[in-house]
């Protein structure tokens, strides 16, 4: 069986680029702004969404019923 290759999420790529450690995520204004812009499009840890008071639109991208 072939090993499954997992690509990092855009969030993970950004925190690596910004050289942030998890304990510093909440203090990064640049990360917060990125999360606000991408909240409905990219994975963002729920802990950060709650800490920053960012609400995800649950119906974003959903097909009309």
FENKAFEN-V654160 format. One record per helix or strand of 2 or more residues. SS is the DSSP state (@ for helix, = for strand). FROM is the first residue (numbers start at 1). LEN is the number of residues. If there is no record, write none. Layout:
SS FROM LEN
SS FROM LEN
This chain:
@ 10 8
@ 22 6
@ 29 10
@ 46 7
